[in-house]
Amino acid sequence: MKSKDPIGVALEDYTNGNPSGKIVVKSNIAEDSEIPVDYLFRDEIDMPDSEIKALQLCHGRVLDVGAAAGCHSIVLKHKGLDIHPIDISAKAVKIMKRQGLESAKQIDYFELKNEKYDTLLFLMNGIGICGELSRLDDFFRKATELLNPGGQILLDSSDIIYMFEGDDGSIEIDLNAGYYGEVEYQMSYSDCIGPKFKWLFIDFETLTDHASANGFSCELILEGEHYDYLARLANKPVMLHLQKTSK
């Protein structure tokens, strides 16, 4: 049976001596684009500022979600952190273990149970795993379950409103089509074609609103040059109001 895991196949191919491969990305809102496979193996010096800053802010026991080849986890391991990368691709996990990330695990973030972390790391628009805005409540419920007291979520995303801008500068969005940041993707590598999947891009204001509704604070850490940003989220402290009793 032919694999339906183009990223995993690409990572495996790269480690077997093909450094020039590219992952083709199709979407329902833009022309096809390509991801050079070696980008998934980049060193810290080659990472964008948002990723470097996020790695600096990590502390304690770290869950790296959607780790792929594990480039972020490798940096954190070298810094001495207790790093736990996960990915849904069995081939990606195999590659991570081959690179010394022994704790790498094949599992979906939403399926994790009986684990506790100090930092949940979602880079390369890792919040996209929600697929749709409606699943953010599930995302935050799982985060609440997984975070230790004083824990944090670090994530980067983009406001893709610019993709709906007309030639005259006006924004053209179909309000009946749902949130504009919900995108359908399909990836392929060589003759390996993956299934279509939904991916979420979320603007900072909408993220803040949903975080607050789920008991999280949301702090803007860094803004990029093209509608992208890095955010840090944390559980809001629970305030106990004790009613005075008369003697």
C-alpha positions, 0 to 999 in steps of 0.5 A: 500500500502506498504511503499517505504521509508525504511529510514522513516520506520526505523526512525519511528520504532526506535522511537517506541522502536526498537533500533537494526534495520539496513538499508541494502544498495545495490549498483552497485559497492560494496557488500551490507552494513548496516547502524545501525538506531541508527547512524542516531540519534547520538549525537555530541560526536559520530559524525566524525570530518568532521561533527563536524567541519562543524557544528562549521562553520555554521552561520546565517539561516541554511538549513540542506538538507537531514536531516533524523532524524535531528541529525545535526539540533538538535546540531545547534538548541542547539547552538542557530542557526536558523535551517531549516531541509528538507527531502523528507521523510514525515516520517523523517519530522514527526520524526524531528518535534517530536524531537522539530525541528518545522521548518522541511519540506518535500521538495526536495532541487531543489524545494525550492523557495522564501527562503534565507539562510546563510548556506547550509549544505550537510552532509553524502555526501549530494552532492549525491542528484545530482545523476550525475555530469551533474546535478551540474550546477542545484545544483549551480544555486539553491544555488545561488538562495538560498544564502544570500550575504556572504553565504556558502555551507558546504559539505562532500564527498569522492573520491571513486577512491580507489574502482577501484584499482586493486591488482597491484595498477593500476586504472581500470575505464571504461571511456565510463561509465561516471564519476566513482563517479556516483553510483546506490543505493537501500535501504531496511529495514525489508520488506520495499524496496525502489526504485533504485536511483543514488547518486554522490560521487565527488573528490575535484578537480572535485568539485572545477572545477565545483564550479569555472565554476558556480562562486563559490570558493571552500576551502578544510577545512578538509581531512579524512583518507579514501579519504573523505573531508569537503569543504566550497564553497562561491559565488565569489565576482563580480568585476565591471570594470568601463571604464574611459571616457575622458573629 
